[in-house]
Amino acid sequence: MGFLLGLVVGIAVGIGLIVCFVRSENARSKLRSELATTVAAFARMTVEDSKKILPAEYYPSWVVFSQRQKVTWLNLQLTKIWPYVNEAASELIKASVEPILEQYRPVVLSSLKFSRLTLGTVAPQFTGVSIIEDGGDGVTMELEMQWDGNPSIILDIKTRFGVTLPVQVKDIGFTGVFRLIFKPLVDELPCFGAICYSLREKKKLDFTLKVVGGDISSIPGMSDAIEGSIRDAIEDSITWPVRKVVPILPGDYSDLELKPVGTLEVKLVQAKELTNKDIIGKSDPFAVLYIRPLRDRMKTSKTINNQLNPVWNEHFEFIVEDLSTQHLVVKIYDDEGLQAAELIGCAQIRLSELEPGKVKDVWLKLVKDLEVQRDNKNRGQVHLELLYCPFGMDNGFVNPFVSSFSSMTSLEKVIKSEVDGTEGKRREVIVRGVLSVTVISAEDLPVMDLMGKADPYVTLTMKKSETRNKTRVVNECLNPVWNQTFDFVVEDGLHEMLILEVWDHDTFGKDHMGRCILTLTRVILEGEYKDSFQLDGAKSGKLNLRLKWMPQPIYRDS
């Protein structure tokens, strides 16, 4: 009997232990799962999320600071040494800016110089600092600065009429980002050979001009002319990619100075759907293009009157000095005659997006302001072809300053290398050949008649030579197939355009259905290609084309 009792008790205790073990493991598994969920939630938290839980004093500085760190300590030290910085910087600014100021002197003046320049008693405030990783043998630092100073700046100007006027520059307000480059790093104190400084970004520059003892507004146009000269001088003398090199240790630092690195060839092809700025009629658009906003480097297109879909097909060439940071800027204006032109829209593209030696075809959306990216209004688009040509590239590129090629654009040099394969001869090339265009078909054309169909055909026009051809009419079809080929003799391929327009044939006339405008750049470089092109000015539809180029180069000895 005792044996049976012991057996029953043993079995009961064993089952109890097993149940307790299972419950314990389930509880531990649930705890591990909850812990894993919590860890995953913490992994997704941002610094801003965590600040809602813990106060700032619990955070180390490397967590509190963003990429652009606070620099209260630097402002305190700068305030202490500002009288000495003022004296040194004033002389440096005067020596570097005054020659540029004289260079941009308005034609109404015979002299434009500083008679006095001090930066005053108010030190600028640095609002942030960041270190830029460039992978080089130096350290690059960017300092965001704000300055509402009390400088004493007086310009001594002399007019063409012999009148001398002292003009005071007042109420200066400035916000921008300065870049400091400590390079190269060396193994002796202070551990870098030179300092480069530059105005990396100019966010705001406000000032007023006042004739000492008089009113500058009494001389028509004088204030605007001087103000423009000051802004141009600052842009040209200190704004990135311009940089000033201050040697610290003896050595040759010419490699740190600004040097051209290549050329940018730009074809301003066209724009479409521009905003109409005129009450009567349509806008008269023209374009201004630049990499650096200097008067002698900005390019202006011709004006296309009364047109919201202008076609320019103009070539421009620019010097590139820093591919990694520079942009090409395009601004489209409405020409108002004697009045100031009104901005329709602007766009920009980073030069770092371009592949050297390859033509990039882009449509850029126009916006109201390049700095404020909150513009949802449709202002139109601009069509560009871009080619970046680095100096010293080995695959057929040549130095653009070589005299034998001085009359050719970079794009013409690339085409010359493709067509001829020779360099160094004093020749100019005319890109002449035969363009073969096969109009294969169209798809999804818009309905044009009451029966839900259309009777489409295509006209082909060479814009410069005004040579025309057209396909046959395909009746009652929105997806017509033509498979017709047309040959055009082209005398100047780089400056020619092919315009294809789709029409609906009607007994009493014709209705426009849409168009495609193509340059010949791609077919000249590739030789042959097949592609589909959306119809502009139509709700739907695209053309399927095959283009082939048969070169017939003609050279002229110069």
C-alpha positions as CSV (number, residue, x, y, z in Angstrom):
1,M,0.0,0.0,0.0
2,G,2.8,2.3,0.9
3,F,4.4,1.6,-2.5
4,L,1.3,2.6,-4.4
5,L,1.0,5.8,-2.4
6,G,4.6,6.7,-3.1
7,L,4.1,6.0,-6.8
8,V,1.1,8.2,-7.1
9,V,2.8,11.0,-5.2
10,G,5.9,10.7,-7.4
11,I,3.8,10.8,-10.6
12,A,1.9,13.9,-9.3
13,V,5.1,15.7,-8.4
14,G,6.6,14.9,-11.7
15,I,3.6,16.1,-13.7
16,G,3.6,19.3,-11.5
17,L,7.3,19.9,-12.3
18,I,6.7,19.4,-16.0
19,V,3.8,21.9,-16.0
20,C,5.9,24.4,-14.1
21,F,8.8,24.0,-16.5
22,V,6.5,24.4,-19.6
23,R,4.9,27.6,-18.1
24,S,8.3,29.0,-17.2
25,E,9.6,28.4,-20.8
26,N,6.5,30.0,-22.3
27,A,6.9,33.0,-20.0
28,R,10.5,33.4,-20.9
29,S,9.7,33.0,-24.6
30,K,7.0,35.7,-24.4
31,L,9.5,38.0,-22.5
32,R,12.1,37.5,-25.2
33,S,9.6,38.3,-27.9
34,E,8.5,41.5,-26.1
35,L,12.1,42.5,-25.6
36,A,12.9,41.9,-29.3
37,T,9.9,44.1,-30.2
38,T,11.1,46.8,-27.8
39,V,14.6,46.7,-29.2
40,A,13.3,46.9,-32.7
41,A,11.2,50.0,-31.7
42,F,14.2,51.7,-30.2
43,A,16.1,50.9,-33.4
44,R,13.5,52.9,-35.4
45,M,13.6,55.9,-33.0
46,T,15.2,59.1,-34.1
47,V,16.9,61.6,-31.9
48,E,13.9,63.8,-32.0
49,D,11.7,60.9,-30.8
50,S,14.0,60.2,-27.9
51,K,14.1,63.8,-26.9
52,K,10.4,63.5,-26.1
53,I,11.2,60.8,-23.5
54,L,14.5,62.2,-21.9
55,P,15.6,65.8,-21.2
56,A,18.5,67.2,-23.1
57,E,21.0,67.0,-20.2
58,Y,21.0,63.2,-20.5
59,Y,22.4,63.3,-24.0
60,P,26.1,63.6,-25.0
61,S,27.0,66.3,-27.4
62,W,27.5,64.0,-30.3
63,V,23.8,63.1,-30.1
64,V,22.4,66.6,-29.5
65,F,24.4,68.1,-32.3
66,S,23.2,67.7,-35.9
67,Q,25.6,67.6,-38.9
68,R,25.9,71.4,-38.6
69,Q,27.0,71.8,-35.0
70,K,26.4,74.7,-32.7
71,V,29.4,77.0,-32.2
72,T,28.7,79.3,-29.2
73,W,32.3,78.8,-28.0
74,L,33.6,80.1,-31.4
75,N,31.4,83.2,-31.2
76,L,32.7,84.0,-27.7
77,Q,36.3,83.8,-28.9
78,L,35.6,85.7,-32.1
79,T,34.1,88.6,-30.1
80,K,37.3,88.8,-28.1
81,I,39.7,88.9,-31.0
82,W,37.4,90.9,-33.4
83,P,39.3,94.2,-33.2
84,Y,42.4,92.4,-34.5
85,V,40.4,90.4,-37.1
86,N,38.8,93.7,-38.2
87,E,42.1,95.3,-39.0
88,A,43.6,92.4,-40.8
89,A,40.5,91.4,-42.7
90,S,39.7,95.0,-43.8
91,E,43.1,95.3,-45.6
92,L,42.7,91.9,-47.1
93,I,39.2,92.6,-48.4
94,K,40.2,96.0,-49.8
95,A,43.2,94.5,-51.6
96,S,41.2,91.6,-53.2
97,V,37.9,93.3,-54.0
98,E,39.0,96.7,-55.2
99,P,40.6,95.5,-58.5
100,I,37.5,93.5,-59.2
101,L,35.3,96.5,-58.3
102,E,37.3,98.6,-60.8
103,Q,36.9,95.9,-63.4
104,Y,33.0,96.0,-63.1
105,R,32.9,99.8,-62.9
106,P,29.8,101.2,-64.6
107,V,30.6,103.1,-67.8
108,V,29.2,106.3,-66.3
109,L,32.1,106.3,-63.8
110,S,35.7,107.0,-64.5
111,S,36.9,105.7,-61.1
112,L,35.5,103.4,-58.4
113,K,37.7,102.8,-55.3
114,F,37.5,102.5,-51.5
115,S,38.5,105.6,-49.6
116,R,37.7,103.9,-46.3
117,L,37.0,100.3,-45.3
118,T,36.7,98.9,-41.8
119,L,34.3,96.2,-40.6
120,G,33.2,98.0,-37.5
121,T,32.9,96.9,-33.9
122,V,30.2,94.2,-34.3
123,A,31.5,90.7,-34.8
124,P,29.6,88.2,-37.1
125,Q,27.9,85.3,-35.5
126,F,28.5,81.8,-36.6
127,T,25.3,79.8,-36.5
128,G,26.7,76.4,-37.4
129,V,29.8,74.5,-38.5
130,S,30.1,71.2,-40.4
131,I,33.0,69.1,-41.7
132,I,32.8,68.1,-45.4
133,E,34.1,64.7,-46.3
134,D,35.9,64.9,-49.6
135,G,38.3,62.0,-49.4
136,G,41.3,64.3,-50.0
137,D,44.5,65.0,-48.1
138,G,43.0,68.0,-46.2
139,V,40.2,69.1,-43.9
140,T,37.2,71.1,-45.3
141,M,35.1,73.1,-42.9
142,E,32.0,75.1,-43.6
143,L,30.9,77.9,-41.3
144,E,27.4,79.4,-41.5
145,M,27.6,83.1,-40.7
146,Q,25.2,85.9,-40.0
147,W,26.3,89.5,-39.8
148,D,24.3,92.7,-39.2
149,G,27.3,94.9,-38.7
150,N,28.2,98.5,-38.4
151,P,31.1,98.8,-40.9
152,S,32.5,102.0,-42.2
153,I,32.8,101.7,-45.9
154,I,33.1,104.7,-48.2
155,L,33.5,104.5,-52.0
156,D,35.3,107.3,-53.8
157,I,33.6,107.5,-57.2
158,K,34.3,109.9,-60.1
159,T,31.9,110.4,-62.9
160,R,32.7,111.0,-66.5
161,F,31.7,114.6,-66.0
162,G,34.4,115.2,-63.5
163,V,32.2,115.1,-60.4
164,T,33.6,113.4,-57.3
165,L,31.2,111.7,-54.9
166,P,31.9,109.9,-51.6
167,V,29.3,107.1,-51.4
168,Q,28.7,105.4,-48.1
169,V,27.7,101.7,-47.9
170,K,25.2,101.3,-45.0
171,D,22.8,98.9,-43.3
172,I,24.7,95.8,-44.3
173,G,22.9,92.5,-43.6
174,F,24.6,89.3,-44.6
175,T,23.9,85.6,-44.3
176,G,26.0,83.0,-46.0
177,V,28.3,79.9,-45.6
178,F,32.1,80.2,-45.7
179,R,34.2,77.3,-46.7
180,L,37.7,76.8,-45.1
181,I,40.1,74.2,-46.6
182,F,43.2,73.2,-44.6
183,K,45.4,71.6,-47.1
184,P,47.8,69.8,-47.5
185,L,48.2,68.0,-44.2
186,V,51.8,67.8,-43.1
187,D,53.8,66.4,-40.2
188,E,54.9,69.7,-38.7
189,L,52.9,72.3,-36.8
190,P,50.3,73.6,-37.4
191,C,49.9,70.3,-39.4
192,F,48.6,71.9,-42.6
193,G,50.5,73.9,-45.3
194,A,47.9,76.5,-46.3
195,I,44.3,77.7,-45.8
196,C,41.9,78.3,-48.6
197,Y,38.8,80.4,-47.9
198,S,35.7,81.1,-50.1
199,L,32.1,82.2,-49.8
200,R,30.5,78.8,-50.5
201,E,26.9,80.1,-50.4
202,K,25.5,83.6,-50.3
203,K,22.0,83.4,-48.8
204,K,21.4,87.1,-48.2
205,L,23.2,90.4,-49.0
206,D,21.4,93.6,-48.2
207,F,22.9,97.1,-48.1
208,T,22.0,100.7,-48.9
209,L,24.0,103.4,-50.6
210,K,24.1,107.1,-49.6
211,V,26.1,110.0,-50.9
212,V,27.9,111.6,-48.0
213,G,26.1,115.0,-47.6
214,G,23.6,114.2,-50.4
215,D,21.1,111.9,-52.0
216,I,22.3,109.3,-54.5
217,S,18.8,109.1,-56.0
218,S,19.3,112.5,-57.4
219,I,21.6,110.9,-60.1
220,P,19.3,108.6,-62.2
221,G,20.5,105.0,-62.4
222,M,23.6,105.6,-60.3
223,S,22.5,103.6,-57.2
224,D,21.6,100.5,-59.3
225,A,24.8,100.7,-61.3
226,I,27.0,100.8,-58.2
227,E,25.0,98.2,-56.4
228,G,25.3,95.8,-59.4
229,S,29.1,96.4,-59.5
230,I,29.5,95.6,-55.8
231,R,27.5,92.4,-56.1
232,D,29.5,91.3,-59.2
233,A,32.8,92.1,-57.5
234,I,31.8,89.9,-54.5
235,E,30.7,87.1,-56.8
236,D,33.9,87.2,-58.9
237,S,36.4,87.8,-56.1
238,I,35.4,85.4,-53.3
239,T,32.4,83.3,-54.1
240,W,33.0,79.6,-54.7
241,P,34.6,78.1,-56.7
242,V,36.9,81.1,-56.4
243,R,39.1,80.6,-53.4
244,K,41.8,82.6,-51.8
245,V,45.0,80.7,-50.7
246,V,46.9,81.9,-47.6
247,P,50.2,80.0,-47.2
248,I,51.1,79.0,-43.7
249,L,54.3,77.0,-44.3
250,P,56.7,77.6,-47.2
251,G,55.8,75.7,-50.4
252,D,54.1,75.7,-53.8
253,Y,50.3,75.8,-53.4
254,S,49.4,76.7,-57.0
255,D,47.4,73.5,-57.2
256,L,44.9,74.9,-54.7
257,E,44.1,77.9,-56.8
258,L,41.1,78.1,-59.1
259,K,41.7,76.5,-62.5
260,P,39.3,75.6,-65.3
261,V,38.7,71.8,-65.5
262,G,36.7,71.6,-68.7
263,T,34.0,73.1,-70.8
264,L,30.2,72.6,-70.9
265,E,28.5,72.6,-74.3
266,V,24.8,73.5,-74.0
267,K,22.2,73.3,-76.7
268,L,19.1,75.3,-75.7
269,V,16.6,73.3,-77.7
270,Q,13.1,74.5,-76.8
271,A,10.6,75.1,-74.0
272,K,6.9,74.1,-73.8
273,E,3.8,75.1,-71.9
274,L,5.2,78.3,-70.6
275,T,3.1,80.5,-68.3
276,N,1.6,83.4,-70.2
277,K,2.7,86.7,-68.7
278,D,0.9,89.0,-71.2
279,I,-2.7,90.1,-70.9
280,I,-3.0,90.6,-74.7
281,G,-1.3,88.0,-76.9
282,K,1.3,85.6,-75.6
283,S,4.7,86.0,-73.9
284,D,7.9,86.8,-75.8
285,P,10.3,84.4,-74.1
286,F,14.1,84.4,-74.1
287,A,16.5,82.5,-71.9
288,V,19.5,83.4,-69.8
289,L,22.0,80.7,-69.0
290,Y,25.0,80.7,-66.7
291,I,27.2,78.6,-64.4
292,R,28.6,81.6,-62.5
293,P,26.3,84.7,-62.5
294,L,28.9,87.1,-63.9
295,R,27.9,89.5,-66.6
296,D,30.6,88.5,-69.0
297,R,29.9,84.8,-68.5
298,M,26.1,84.8,-68.8
299,K,24.6,83.8,-72.1
300,T,21.3,85.2,-73.5
301,S,19.2,83.5,-76.3
302,K,17.2,85.3,-78.9
303,T,13.6,86.3,-78.2
304,I,10.8,84.3,-79.7
305,N,7.8,86.6,-80.0
306,N,4.2,85.7,-79.1
307,Q,5.0,82.0,-78.3
308,L,4.5,79.8,-75.3
309,N,6.3,76.8,-76.9
310,P,9.4,78.5,-78.3
311,V,12.1,76.7,-80.3
312,W,15.6,78.2,-80.1
313,N,18.1,75.4,-81.0
314,E,21.0,77.7,-79.9
315,H,24.5,76.6,-78.8
316,F,26.4,78.0,-75.8
317,E,29.7,77.1,-74.2
318,F,30.8,77.6,-70.6
319,I,34.0,77.2,-68.6
320,V,33.7,74.7,-65.7
321,E,35.8,75.1,-62.7
322,D,34.4,72.7,-60.1
323,L,32.3,69.8,-61.5
324,S,31.3,68.5,-58.0
325,T,29.6,71.7,-56.8
326,Q,28.6,73.8,-59.8
327,H,25.2,74.0,-61.5
328,L,24.0,75.1,-64.9
329,V,21.1,77.6,-64.3
330,V,18.5,78.5,-66.9
331,K,16.1,81.3,-66.5
332,I,13.2,82.0,-68.9
333,Y,12.0,85.6,-69.1
334,D,9.2,87.4,-70.9
335,D,10.6,90.3,-72.9
336,E,8.7,93.5,-72.0
337,G,10.4,95.8,-74.4
338,L,11.6,99.0,-72.6
339,Q,10.4,97.7,-69.3
340,A,12.2,95.1,-67.1
341,A,11.8,91.5,-68.3
342,E,9.5,89.4,-66.2
343,L,10.7,86.0,-65.0
344,I,8.6,83.1,-66.2
345,G,10.5,80.3,-64.4
346,C,13.9,78.9,-63.8
347,A,15.7,75.5,-63.5
348,Q,19.1,74.1,-62.7
349,I,21.0,70.9,-63.1
350,R,24.1,69.7,-61.2
351,L,27.1,69.3,-63.5
352,S,28.1,66.2,-61.4
353,E,25.1,64.4,-63.0
354,L,26.8,64.6,-66.4
355,E,29.0,61.8,-67.7
356,P,32.1,63.2,-69.4
357,G,32.0,62.9,-73.2
358,K,28.3,61.8,-73.3
359,V,25.5,64.0,-74.4
360,K,22.7,64.2,-71.8
361,D,19.2,65.1,-73.1
362,V,17.0,66.5,-70.4
363,W,13.7,68.2,-69.8
364,L,13.8,70.5,-66.7
365,K,10.7,71.7,-64.9
366,L,10.6,75.4,-64.4
367,V,10.0,76.7,-60.9
368,K,9.6,80.2,-59.4
369,D,12.6,80.1,-57.1
370,L,15.6,77.8,-57.1
371,E,16.1,78.2,-53.3
372,V,12.5,77.6,-52.2
373,Q,11.3,74.2,-53.5
374,R,7.6,74.6,-52.7
375,D,6.3,75.7,-56.1
376,N,3.6,73.3,-57.4
377,K,2.4,75.6,-60.2
378,N,3.1,74.5,-63.7
379,R,5.3,77.1,-65.3
380,G,6.5,74.9,-68.2
381,Q,9.6,72.9,-69.1
382,V,12.9,73.6,-70.9
383,H,14.7,71.2,-73.1
384,L,18.5,71.0,-73.1
385,E,21.3,68.9,-74.5
386,L,24.4,68.9,-72.4
387,L,27.9,67.7,-73.0
388,Y,30.8,68.0,-70.5
389,C,34.3,67.9,-71.9
390,P,37.1,67.6,-69.4
391,F,40.5,69.1,-70.3
392,G,43.1,66.5,-71.1
393,M,40.7,63.6,-71.8
394,D,42.2,61.0,-74.1
395,N,39.3,59.7,-76.1
396,G,39.3,62.2,-78.9
397,F,38.9,65.3,-76.8
398,V,41.3,68.3,-77.4
399,N,42.2,71.4,-75.5
400,P,39.5,74.0,-76.4
401,F,42.1,76.8,-76.2
402,V,44.2,75.2,-79.0
403,S,44.1,77.8,-81.9
404,S,43.3,75.2,-84.6
405,F,40.0,74.5,-82.8
406,S,39.3,77.9,-81.4
407,S,36.4,78.5,-83.8
408,M,34.7,75.2,-82.9
409,T,32.5,74.4,-80.0
410,S,33.2,71.3,-77.8
411,L,30.3,69.4,-79.4
412,E,31.7,70.1,-82.8
413,K,35.1,68.7,-81.7
414,V,33.4,65.5,-80.4
415,I,31.6,65.2,-83.7
416,K,34.8,65.8,-85.6
417,S,36.5,63.1,-83.7
418,E,33.6,60.7,-84.4
419,V,33.6,61.6,-88.1
420,D,37.2,62.1,-88.9
421,G,39.3,60.6,-86.0
422,T,42.1,63.1,-86.6
423,E,43.3,66.0,-84.5
424,G,45.7,68.9,-84.7
425,K,45.0,70.0,-88.3
426,R,43.9,73.5,-89.0
427,R,40.5,72.6,-90.3
428,E,36.9,73.4,-89.6
429,V,34.3,70.8,-90.0
430,I,30.8,71.1,-91.5
431,V,28.7,68.2,-90.3
432,R,27.0,67.3,-93.6
433,G,25.2,64.1,-94.4
434,V,21.9,62.4,-95.2
435,L,19.3,61.9,-92.6
436,S,17.0,58.9,-93.2
437,V,13.7,59.0,-91.2
438,T,11.4,56.1,-91.1
439,V,7.9,57.0,-89.7
440,I,6.9,53.5,-88.4
441,S,3.6,54.1,-86.6
442,A,1.7,56.1,-84.0
443,E,-0.1,54.9,-80.9
444,D,-3.1,56.1,-78.9
445,L,-3.8,59.2,-81.0
446,P,-6.5,61.5,-79.7
447,V,-10.1,61.2,-81.1
448,M,-10.8,63.9,-83.7
449,D,-14.2,63.1,-85.2
450,L,-17.7,62.2,-84.0
451,M,-17.2,58.5,-84.9
452,G,-14.3,58.3,-82.3
453,K,-11.6,58.0,-85.0
454,A,-9.2,60.2,-86.9
455,D,-7.6,60.3,-90.4
456,P,-3.9,60.9,-89.4
457,Y,-0.8,61.7,-91.4
458,V,2.6,63.1,-90.5
459,T,4.5,66.0,-91.9
460,L,8.3,66.1,-91.6
461,T,10.1,69.5,-91.8
462,M,13.8,70.3,-91.5
463,K,13.7,73.6,-89.7
464,K,16.8,75.3,-91.1
465,S,16.6,74.2,-94.7
466,E,12.7,74.2,-94.7
467,T,12.7,70.9,-96.6
468,R,9.3,69.2,-96.2
469,N,7.7,65.7,-96.7
470,K,4.6,64.0,-95.5
471,T,3.2,60.5,-95.1
472,R,0.1,59.1,-96.6
473,V,-3.3,59.4,-94.8
474,V,-4.5,56.4,-92.8
475,N,-8.3,56.6,-92.6
476,E,-10.3,56.0,-89.5
477,C,-7.5,54.9,-87.2
478,L,-6.0,55.9,-83.9
479,N,-3.0,53.5,-84.1
480,P,-1.9,54.0,-87.7
481,V,1.0,52.2,-89.3
482,W,2.9,54.0,-92.1
483,N,6.4,52.4,-92.4
484,Q,7.5,55.2,-94.8
485,T,11.1,56.3,-95.1
486,F,12.2,59.8,-96.1
487,D,15.7,61.0,-96.8
488,F,16.9,64.6,-96.2
489,V,20.2,66.1,-97.3
490,V,21.5,68.0,-94.3
491,E,24.1,70.8,-94.8
492,D,24.7,71.7,-91.1
493,G,23.7,68.8,-88.8
494,L,24.6,70.4,-85.5
495,H,22.3,73.3,-86.0
496,E,19.5,71.5,-87.8
497,M,16.2,70.2,-86.3
498,L,13.6,67.8,-87.4
499,I,10.0,68.8,-86.7
500,L,7.3,66.1,-87.0
501,E,3.7,67.1,-86.8
502,V,0.6,64.8,-86.8
503,W,-2.5,66.1,-88.5
504,D,-6.0,64.9,-88.9
505,H,-7.1,65.0,-92.6
506,D,-10.5,66.5,-93.2
507,T,-12.5,67.3,-96.3
508,F,-12.6,70.9,-95.3
509,G,-9.0,71.3,-94.0
510,K,-6.9,69.7,-91.4
511,D,-6.6,69.7,-87.6
512,H,-3.4,69.7,-85.6
513,M,-3.0,66.6,-83.3
514,G,0.5,67.1,-81.9
515,R,4.2,67.4,-82.7
516,C,7.7,66.1,-81.9
517,I,10.9,68.3,-82.3
518,L,14.2,66.4,-82.5
519,T,17.7,67.6,-82.8
520,L,20.2,65.6,-84.8
521,T,22.8,65.3,-82.1
522,R,21.9,61.7,-81.0
523,V,21.6,60.3,-84.5
524,I,24.9,61.9,-85.5
525,L,26.7,60.4,-82.5
526,E,25.0,57.0,-82.6
527,G,24.6,56.5,-86.3
528,E,21.2,54.9,-86.0
529,Y,18.5,54.4,-83.4
530,K,14.9,53.5,-83.0
531,D,12.7,55.2,-80.3
532,S,9.2,56.4,-79.3
533,F,8.4,60.0,-78.8
534,Q,5.5,61.5,-76.9
535,L,3.4,64.1,-78.9
536,D,3.6,67.6,-77.5
537,G,0.3,69.6,-77.5
538,A,-1.8,66.4,-77.4
539,K,-3.7,64.7,-74.6
540,S,-2.2,61.4,-75.7
541,G,-0.3,59.7,-78.5
542,K,3.3,58.9,-79.5
543,L,5.3,58.4,-82.7
544,N,7.5,55.4,-83.3
545,L,10.5,56.4,-85.5
546,R,13.8,55.1,-86.8
547,L,16.5,57.6,-87.6
548,K,19.8,56.8,-89.5
549,W,22.7,59.2,-90.3
550,M,25.0,58.8,-93.3
551,P,27.8,61.3,-92.9
552,Q,29.4,63.2,-95.8
553,P,32.0,65.4,-94.0
554,I,33.3,68.4,-95.9
555,Y,36.5,70.2,-94.6
556,R,37.6,73.7,-95.3
557,D,41.2,74.8,-94.8
558,S,41.3,77.9,-92.6
